[in-house]
Amino acid sequence: MSDSGRSELALENLDTTTSASMEPRFRVNDFAVLLKPKIMALVVFTALVGILMAPGGADAQTGLIAVLCIAIGAGASGAINMWYDRDIDRIMRRTQDRPIPAGRMDPRLALTYGVVLAGGSIIMMTVKVGTVAGGLLALTIFYYVFIYTAWLKRRTPQNIVIGGAAGAFPPLVGWAAVTGSIDPGAIALFMIIFLWTPPHSWALALFRRGDYAAAGVPMMPVVAGERETKRQMLIYTVLMVASTLAPSFLGVSGVLYLATAAVLGIMFWVRTWRLWKAEGTEPAKPLFLFSILYLFLIFLAMIADRLLFIPVL
């Protein structure tokens, strides 16, 4: 039997097993779990910053609809991702309790749920906000589901690098919801998240390396080893820190943001350097946790700077 045949048979067996082991008491909150609420919260926040930083500003109704559509679209992507990854989620310890691998939800229901939400969010964004924002939201969902989840994730250690664009689109969508266009300032916000994704994700992969290896996901630490992963994290950290300074020199943000970004960048670099120098991966988890706080503070600093804008040039 071919590899593809064995994979299809394994998924059929998984779906049969999942249905057979369905818990008698259905957990309604599993519909929320499918949406990956933690990731959704960060997506919504960065999209909101894109809305607030865009020139001209959006009226409250447009901004609210845009945020809602982006949240629903992000959740839909998460649900479809969980449907597609149900085989490897069953293997990895951190994902075994998700609704599908844990046997609490039929995979077909999860897929239908995700597709309906995705279609609804795109239609609402297009009709109520604009075609550019609606098109970008559709591209975001397509990129995450088909480019990252279905194509890259299981085929290349560059999955996070290329696929990271999906997580970087929300500020672009938010910006386009206000302006109807993609401007240099919006691209600067995109690049911050795009370059942040590799060191953030590889830090997680370093201390969860066994999970990824068991599931056959070719994350950088599994394929290239710890040393090469740490080296690439250093490179991406430098590029990321440089990208965080761009909004100030593009006139999107001012002195307050520039100073904050510089300090936060040094703090991130120090933690990445400690990981590079360490024997083993012990500093990886603290770096991973700090990276989440770092991105939140970077975008929060943009909002604060908007209230007390002092131009750099």
N, C-alpha and C positions, 0 to 999 in steps of 0.2 A: 504493500500500500504506500502511496506517495505521502510526502510530508503534509501537503495540503489536505489530503484525504484524512490523515490521522488527526489534523487540527479540527476539521469539520466534525469528525466522529467524537472528539473530546468535547467540543462545544455542545453537541447533541446530548451526550451523556450528562454534561454539567447541567443543561437546562432541565433534563428529566429528573436528575437528582434534586435540583433546586425546587422544582415543582412538588416533588414527592415529600420533601422535608419542610414544606411551607408551614410556618407556625399557625396554629388555629386562630390565635388572636392577632389580627392585622394591626400593625403599628402605623397610625396615620402620620406620625412625625417622620416616617421613612421617606415620604414625599419631599420633605424639607431636606433631609440628609442627602437625597439624590442630587440636590442643587448645589452641593458643596458650599454651604453658607459662609465658611471662613474665607474661601477664595473669592466668593461673590462680594463679600464686604470690602475686600481690598480693591476689587475691580470697580465697584460702585464709587468708592472714595476717589480713586484716581480719575475716573470719568467726571466726577463732580468738580474736581480741580480743573480739568480741561474746560468745563463749562464756565467756571468762575474766572479763569485766566484769559479766556477768549475776548478779543476786543469787542466793545459794544455791549456785551452782557445780554443775557436772555431774560425774557419775562418769566415770572414764577411758574406759570402753567406749562410753558414749553420746557423749562428746565426740569420740572417734576416728571413730565411725560418721558423726557429723554432718559432721566435716571432710572425710571421704572422699566423702560424698555431694555436698557443696558443690563439691569439686574436680572430681568427675566431671560434675556438672551444668554447671559453668563451661566445662569442656572440650567438652562436647557442644554448648553454645551456640556456641563458637568454630568447631567443625567445620561446623555448619549454616550459620553466617555465611559461612565460606569457600566452601561450596557455592553459596550464593545470590549472593555477590559475585564469582564466578569471572570474569565478563565484565570488570568494572572492575579486578580484581586483575591482570589481564593487561596493563592499560594503565599502572598506577602502578608506578614503579620500585621502591619499597620492598616491593611485594607480588608482583612478577613471579616470584620463585623459590619461591612457595608451591607445594605439591604439585599442585594442580589446574591453575593457569595454566602451570606449568612442564611439564605433560604427564606427570607421574609417577603420577597417580592418576585413576581413572575418577570423575567427579562423582557418579554414582549410588552408588558404594561409600562415598564420603565422607558423603553424605546418610544412607545407611542406618546407618553407623557413629555419626553424631551422634544420630539418632533413637533408636537402641537404647540408647545411653548415657544420653540424657535420660530415657527412660522408666524405665530401671533405677534411676537415682539418685533419682527421685521416689518410686518404689515402696518402695525400701529406706528412705528417709528417713521416709516415712509409717508404715511397719510397725515399724521399729526405734526410731525417735525420737519421732514424734508427728505428729498430723494438721496442727497449726498450722505446724510447721517444714516438713512435706512440702508443704503448700499454698503457703507462701511460696517454697519452692524452685521449684515449678511456675510460680508467678507470675513469678519472676525469669527463668526460661528463656523463657517465653512473651513477656515484655516485651522481652527482648533480640532474640529472633528475629523476632517479628511487629510489635511497635510500633516498635522502633528500626531493625532491619536492613531489613525489608520495606516499612515504611511511611514512616518519617521521614527516613532517611539520604539518600535521593535526591530529597526533595521540599521540604525547608525548611532554612534556615540555623540554625534552632532545634533541629536534629536532636540535637546534643550536649546541649543544655540539658534537653530533655524526655527524651531517651533515656538521659541520664546516670543516671536512677533505677535502671536495670538494674544498673549497677556499684555502686550504693549499697545494694542489698538484702542482700548477704552478711552484714554485721554483724547485721541484723535476723533473718536466718535462724539465725545462730549463737545469738543471744540467745533466740529462741523455742525453740530446741532444749533450752535449760536450763529456761526458765520456762513454756513453753507459752503465752506471751502477748507482746504488743507494748507495752512500757512507754516512758515519756518518755526514759529513758536510751538505749534502743535507737533511738528516733527521732533523738536528738542525734547518735549515730554515723552514722546514715543521712544526716543533713543535712550533715555535714562532707564526706563523699565526694560528695554531690550537688552542693554548691557548689564543690568543688574541681575537678570535671570540666571546666567551661567554660574556665577559664584554662589548665588543663593541656592540653586538647585543642586549643584555639585557638593556643597556642604552637607546637604541632606543625604545625598547619595553616598558620601564617604562613611557616615556612621550607620547607613542602612544598606551597605554594600551587599551583605549576605542575602537580603530580601530580593534585590534586583537580580543577583546572580541566579538565585533559585527560580525566579520567574522567567529568566532568559531575556531580560531587558538590557540591552548593551549600553548602560550608562558609562560615562567616562572612567570612573574608578574600576569598574568591572573589566573593561576592555583595555584601557591604557595603564592602569595601576594608580596607586596613591600619589606617587611623586609627580607624574605627568599631570594629573588632575590638579594638584596644588599649584604647579607652575602655570597652568592655564588660568587658574583662578586669580593668580597675581596679575596676569596680563589684563584680564577682563576688569579687574578692580581698578587698575590705572585708567583704562578707557572709560569706565563708568564714572569715576570721580571727575574726569575731565568733562564728560557730557553734562554733569550736574551744574557746571559753571556756565554752560551755554545760555540758559534763559536770561541771565543778567546781561550778557554781552549782546543779546538780541533785543534787549529793551523790554522783555516780557516781565522780568523781575528786577529788583534793585539791590542796594547794598546789603540790606538786612538778610535777604535770601543768600546772597553770595557768601557772606561771612558764615552763615549757618551751614551751607553746603560744604564749604571748605573744612570746617571743624568736623562735621559728620564724616566727610571723606577721609580725613586723617584717622579718625576712630575706626572706620571700616578697614583701612589699609593696615593699621597696626594689628588688628585681629587676623587678617589674612596672612600677614607676615609671620605671626606666631604659629599659625597652622603650618606654614611652609617650613619653619625651623623645627617644629615638633617631630618627635619620633612617634609615628602612629597618627591616629585621627581624633584624639581626645578633644582638641580645641574646635573640632568641626561643628558639634552641636551648639555650643555657645555662639559661634559665628552665624549659624543658620538662624537662630532665634534673634540675634541682633540685626540680621539683614532685614527681617520683617519690620522691626521697629525703625530701622534706618529709612526704608522706603516711605513709611508713614510720615516720619518727621521731615523728610525732604519735601514731600508734597504739602504737608502742613505749613512748612516755612514759606512756601509760595503764597499761600492764603494770607498768612500773617504779614508778609511783605506787601501784599496788595493793600492792606490797611494803612501801612506806613511806608509808602513808596518813596525811595530816594534813588534816583537814577545813578548808574555806575559811570556812564560817560556823558 
